[in-house]
Amino acid sequence: RRPPRSTLCPYTTLFRSVYWYTRAAKQGHPLAQYDAGRMHRQGKGTRQDDVVAQMFFIIAATNGEEEAVVKRNLGALRLSPKQMQKAETLANEWVKQEKLQ
């Protein structure tokens, strides 16, 4: 039997949010891609990872999410060149992988 929603740990709820945002992001939803990036940037429901967050912001910005463009540009200033290169590589791999499915 499942406990009432009000007794669920907030972390569990955040973890579920990251799961669903990522799942929707894989289906090409720009807002979900942006939200997945935001969750990774803040470390909510997942470990904090600026490179993965930047990857999601790059993808969402490419797909037309305006707020992601801002976050992508801020991330480019915040990350080292090596981290930016890794985020761009991850974004390219993500897009290629999703096109194959």
TIPA-387877 format. One record per residue: x, y, z negated of N, C-alpha, C in turn; residue in three letters. Coordinates in steps of 0.1 Angstrom, whole numbers, plus 5000, padded with zeros to 4 digits. Example, Ala and Ser with C-alpha at 12.3 -4.5 7.8 and 13.67 -1.06 7.14 Angstrom:
2
513249434922512349554922513249674922ALA
512849784929513749894929512950004921SER
***
This chain:
101
500849885000500050005000500950125000ARG
500550225008501350345010500950454999ARG
501950514993501650614983501050734989PRO
500250814981499650934987500651034992PRO
500351105003501251195010501951295000ARG
501251334990501851434981502951384972SER
503051244971504051194963505351154971THR
505251164984506451134992507551234989LEU
508751184990509951264988510051364999CYS
510251494997510451595008511451545018PRO
512551485013513651445022513051335032TYR
512151245027511551145036510751215047THR
510051315043509251395053510151455063THR
511251515059512151585068512851475077LEU
513151365071513751255079512851215090PHE
511551205087510551165097510451275108ARG
510551405104510451515113511651505123SER
512851475118513951465127513751355137VAL
513251245132512951125140511951165152TYR
510851225148509851265158510351375168TRP
511051475163511651575171512551515181TYR
513451425177514351355186513651275196THR
512651205192511951115201511251205212ARG
510651315208510051405218511051475226ALA
512251505220513351565228513751475239ALA
513851345236514251245247513251245258LYS
511951285255510951285266510951415273GLN
511851505270512051635277511251755272GLY
510851745260510051865254511051965249HIS
511152085255512152185251511952235236PRO
510752245232510552295218511052185208LEU
510852055211511351955203512851945203ALA
513451975214514851975216515452095207GLN
514752205207515152315199515052285184TYR
513852225180513652185166514652085161ASP
515051985170516051885166517351955163ALA
517652055172518952125170518852205157GLY
517752265154517652345142517752255129ARG
517152135130517352045118518752005116MET
519451975127520851935126521752055122HIS
521452175126522152295122522052315107ARG
520852295102520552325088520852205079GLN
520952085085521151965077519951925069GLY
518751945075517551905069517051775075LYS
516951675067516451545072517551465079GLY
518751515080519851455086521151515081THR
522251465085523451525080523651655089ARG
524251755083524551885090525651855100GLN
525351895113526351875123526151985134ASP
527052075134526952195143527152155158ASP
527952045160528152005174526851945180VAL
526251855172524951795177523851905178VAL
523851995169522852105170523152185182ALA
524352215185524652285197524252215210GLN
524452075209524051995221522552015223MET
521752005213520352015214519952155219PHE
520652265214520352395219520752415233PHE
521752355238522152365252521052305261ILE
520652185257519652115264518352195265ILE
517852235253516652315252516752445260ALA
517852515259518052635267517952605282ALA
518552505286518552465300517152435305THR
516252385296514952355299513952465297ASN
514452585294513652705293513152755280GLY
513652695269513252745256514052865252GLU
513352985251513953115249514753125236GLU
514153075225514853085213516152995213GLU
516152895220517352805221518452875228ALA
518152965237519153045244519953125234VAL
519153195225519753275214520653185206VAL
520153075201520952985192522152925199LYS
521952895212523152845220524252945221ARG
523853075223524853175224525553205211ASN
524753205200525353225187526253105183LEU
525852985187526652865185528052875192GLY
527952935204529152945212530153035205ALA
529653135198530553225190531053155177LEU
530253065172530453005159531452895160ARG
531352815170532152695172533552715178LEU
534452625175535752635182535552585196SER
536552625205536452575219536352425220PRO
537052355211537052205212535652155208LYS
535052215198533652175194532652215205GLN
532852325211531952365222532052265234MET
533252225237533552135248532851995245GLN
532951955232532351825228530751845229LYS
530251955225528751975225528251975240ALA
529052035249528652035263528751895269GLU
529751825265529951685270528751595265THR
528451615252527351535247525951575254LEU
525851695256524551745263524551685277ALA
525651685284525651625298525351475297ASN
525951405288525751265286524251235283GLU
523651315274522251295270521351315282TRP
521651415290520751445302520951325312VAL
522151285314522351165324521651045319LYS
521751015306521150895300519650905301GLN
519051015299517551035300517051025314GLU
517851065323517451055338517550905342LYS
518350825336518450685339517250605334LEU
516650655324515550575317514150605324GLN
***
